[in-house]
């Protein structure tokens, strides 16, 4: 099986597990209602990177589905959520020009709020941190002028650092600088508050979370597909990765929270790999001792 075949197999397998997760969730919701208990509201935050010209129609259909299945809200203006209702938030990482060109008009048509996380020190430049084989590497980031044209009542701006580094690899001083200076500059340039932050590469640790608090952010967003805003004081918010090329059923299940099993799968995988590394080390140590 080639790489593309393996990736498709993983995608189909994930879809099937998510179908089972959604079926179990639906059954549980029926049971809860039968006993006269009230269900808690749910919220799923999705994140894109960009929306290419040829993907705009597919993206528009996805926004129609979001409006049909959920009540869209902004991650930096969380309303009082109540009742048996489904909420969603739309976000974009990196702040590509094609997001402004293709996604924002479709969001505006439908009145769907969204947050664009931008890299303060690289506005207008190409996304050189993407792998050479990735088409995103040839995409340009939106300029400051383009960001100023975004409707503030609908499109929020969040920080995605100054230069898109892997934050856990930096010293404390450099990490804090990436967090605070990006927010300060964006607020000065745009004349609007920057309340949210998303981690480049989804890489973070407990120290970075505290430094984000110190930098003045109200919410920080990860790439872990947990359901969001389950607590009023929630600071670390999970998100589900989506693309305009997602299959319709795949996208629907993501929006409905059926992919929330993935963090558990990631944890199990890490533990299995850790055990393998330990066993291999012991085997090598024992082999060397016999020589």
C-alpha positions in Angstrom: 0.0 0.0 0.0 1.4 3.4 -1.0 1.4 6.5 1.1 -1.8 7.9 -0.6 -3.5 4.6 -0.1 -2.5 4.4 3.5 -3.7 8.0 4.1 -7.1 7.1 2.5 -7.4 4.0 4.6 -6.7 6.0 7.8 -9.3 8.6 6.7 -12.0 5.9 6.1 -11.2 4.2 9.3 -11.5 7.5 11.2 -14.8 8.1 9.5 -16.2 4.7 10.5 -15.1 5.2 14.2 -16.7 8.6 14.1 -20.0 7.2 12.8 -20.0 4.7 15.7 -19.2 7.6 18.1 -22.1 9.6 16.7 -24.5 6.7 16.9 -23.6 6.0 20.5 -23.9 9.7 21.3 -27.4 9.9 19.7 -28.5 6.9 21.6 -27.3 8.4 24.9 -29.1 11.7 24.1 -32.4 9.8 23.5 -32.0 8.0 26.9 -31.3 11.2 28.7 -34.5 12.7 27.2 -36.5 9.7 28.1 -35.6 10.2 31.8 -36.7 13.8 31.6 -33.2 15.2 32.1 -31.9 18.3 30.3 -29.0 17.9 27.9 -26.1 20.3 28.1 -25.3 22.5 25.1 -22.3 21.5 22.9 -19.9 23.6 20.9 -17.3 22.5 18.2 -14.6 24.9 17.0 -13.4 24.0 13.5 -10.2 25.4 11.9 -9.1 25.8 8.4 -5.8 27.0 7.0 -6.9 28.5 3.6 -9.6 28.4 1.0 -8.3 28.2 -2.5 -10.2 29.7 -5.4 -11.3 26.3 -6.7 -12.5 25.4 -3.2 -14.8 28.4 -2.6 -18.0 26.6 -3.7 -17.2 23.6 -1.5 -16.5 25.9 1.4 -19.8 27.7 0.8 -21.7 24.5 1.1 -19.9 23.7 4.3 -21.0 27.0 5.8 -24.6 26.3 4.7 -24.3 23.0 6.7 -22.8 24.8 9.7 -25.7 27.2 9.7 -28.2 24.4 9.4 -26.8 22.1 12.1 -25.5 24.7 14.7 -25.7 28.2 15.9 -22.4 29.8 14.9 -20.7 32.0 17.5 -17.4 33.8 17.7 -14.6 32.4 19.9 -13.8 35.8 21.4 -17.5 36.7 22.1 -19.0 33.6 23.8 -22.7 34.1 24.6 -24.5 32.4 27.4 -25.1 28.9 26.0 -28.0 27.0 27.3 -30.5 24.2 26.5 -30.1 21.3 24.2 -28.4 23.3 21.5 -25.4 22.8 19.3 -23.0 25.7 18.7 -20.0 26.0 16.5 -17.1 28.5 15.8 -15.2 28.9 12.6 -11.5 29.8 12.7 -8.6 30.1 10.3 -4.9 29.7 11.1 -2.0 31.6 9.4 -4.2 34.4 7.8 -3.8 33.5 4.1 -4.8 36.0 1.5 -7.1 33.3 0.0 -9.0 33.2 3.3 -9.8 36.9 3.0 -10.6 36.5 -0.7 -12.7 33.4 -0.7 -13.9 32.6 2.8 -14.8 36.0 4.2 -17.3 36.9 1.5 -19.1 33.6 2.0 -19.1 34.1 5.8 -20.4 37.6 5.3 -23.3 36.4 3.1 -24.5 34.1 5.8 -23.7 36.3 8.8 -21.4 33.6 10.2 -18.7 35.0 12.6 -15.1 33.8 12.4 -11.7 34.4 13.8 -8.5 34.6 11.7 -5.3 33.9 13.5 -2.5 35.9 11.9 1.3 36.0 12.1 2.1 39.6 13.0 5.7 39.5 11.7 5.0 37.9 8.4 2.1 39.8 7.0 2.1 39.8 3.2 4.8 37.2 2.9 4.8 33.6 1.7 4.2 30.7 4.1 7.8 29.4 3.9 7.5 27.3 7.1 5.2 24.8 5.3 7.0 21.7 3.8 8.4 22.2 0.3 5.8 19.7 -1.0 2.9 21.5 0.5 0.9 23.9 -1.9 0.4 26.3 1.0 4.1 27.2 0.8 3.3 29.1 -2.4 0.4 31.0 -0.8 0.8 34.6 0.4 -0.4 35.8 3.7 -2.8 38.7 3.9 -1.4 42.2 4.1 -2.1 44.6 7.0 -4.3 46.7 4.6 -6.4 43.6 3.8 -6.8 42.8 7.4 -8.0 46.3 8.1 -10.7 45.9 5.5 -12.3 42.9 7.4 -15.7 43.7 9.0 -14.9 43.9 12.8 -18.4 43.0 13.8 -18.1 39.6 12.1 -14.4 38.7 11.6 -12.2 38.8 14.7 -8.4 38.8 14.6 -6.4 36.5 16.8 -2.6 36.1 17.2 -0.6 33.2 15.8 2.7 34.6 17.1 5.3 36.8 15.4 7.1 34.3 13.2 5.3 31.0 13.5 8.0 29.1 15.6 7.6 25.9 17.5 7.0 27.6 20.8 8.1 24.7 23.1 11.5 24.8 21.4 12.1 28.4 22.4 13.6 29.9 25.6 11.1 31.5 28.0 12.2 35.0 27.0 11.7 34.3 23.3 8.5 32.5 23.8 7.0 35.3 25.9 8.1 37.8 23.2 6.4 35.9 20.5 3.2 35.8 22.5 3.1 39.4 23.8 4.6 41.4 21.0 2.3 39.8 18.3 -0.8 40.8 20.3 0.4 44.3 21.1 1.4 45.0 17.4 -1.9 43.7 16.0 -3.9 45.8 18.5 -1.9 48.9 17.6 -2.1 48.3 13.8 -5.8 47.3 13.7 -7.2 49.4 16.5 -9.2 46.5 17.9 -8.7 44.0 20.8 -6.9 40.8 20.2 -8.3 38.4 22.8 -7.4 34.9 21.4 -4.3 33.0 20.4 -3.7 29.7 18.5 -0.5 27.6 18.8 1.6 27.2 15.7 1.8 23.5 14.8 -0.6 22.9 17.7 2.5 22.6 19.9 2.1 23.7 23.5 2.8 22.8 27.1 1.6 23.9 30.6 4.2 26.7 30.8 3.1 28.2 27.5 -0.5 28.2 28.7 0.5 30.2 31.7 2.6 32.6 29.6 -0.5 33.1 27.4 -2.5 34.1 30.5 0.3 36.5 31.4 0.2 38.0 27.9 -3.4 38.9 28.3 -5.3 36.4 26.1 -8.8 35.3 27.1 -8.7 32.0 25.2 -5.9 29.9 23.6 -6.8 27.4 20.9 -5.2 24.1 20.3 -5.5 21.5 17.5 -6.9 18.8 19.8 -10.5 17.9 18.8 -12.2 18.3 22.1 -15.6 19.8 22.4 -15.3 23.5 23.3 -16.6 25.7 26.1 -17.9 23.0 28.3 -17.1 25.2 31.3 -17.6 29.0 31.7 -14.0 29.5 32.7 -12.5 27.4 29.9 -9.1 28.9 28.8 -7.7 26.2 26.6 -10.1 25.4 23.8 -10.0 22.4 21.5 -10.5 22.5 17.8 -11.3 20.1 14.9 -9.3 20.3 11.7 -11.4 20.7 8.6 -10.8 21.3 4.9 -13.0 22.4 2.0 -12.1 19.0 0.5 -13.7 17.0 3.4 -16.3 14.5 2.3 -19.9 15.8 3.2 -20.4 13.1 5.8 -16.9 13.6 7.2 -17.5 17.3 7.6 -21.0 16.8 9.2 -19.6 14.4 11.8 -16.7 16.8 12.6 -19.2 19.7 13.2 -21.4 17.4 15.4 -18.5 16.5 17.6 -18.1 12.8 16.5 -14.3 13.1 16.1 -13.7 13.9 19.7 -12.4 10.3 20.3 -9.1 11.3 18.4 -7.2 12.6 21.5 -7.7 9.3 23.2 -6.4 7.5 20.2 -3.4 9.8 20.1 -2.7 9.1 23.8 -2.9 5.3 23.3 -0.6 5.6 20.3 2.0 7.6 22.3 1.8 5.1 25.2 2.3 2.1 22.8 5.3 3.8 21.1 6.7 4.6 24.5 6.5 1.0 25.6 8.1 -0.1 22.4 11.0 2.3 22.9 11.5 1.1 26.5 11.4 -2.6 25.5 13.8 -2.0 22.6 16.2 -0.2 24.9 16.1 -3.0 27.4 16.7 -5.6 24.7 19.7 -3.7 23.4 21.1 -3.3 26.9 20.6 -7.0 27.6 22.3 -7.9 24.2 25.2 -5.6 24.9 25.6 -7.2 28.4 25.8 -10.7 26.9 28.7 -9.8 24.7 
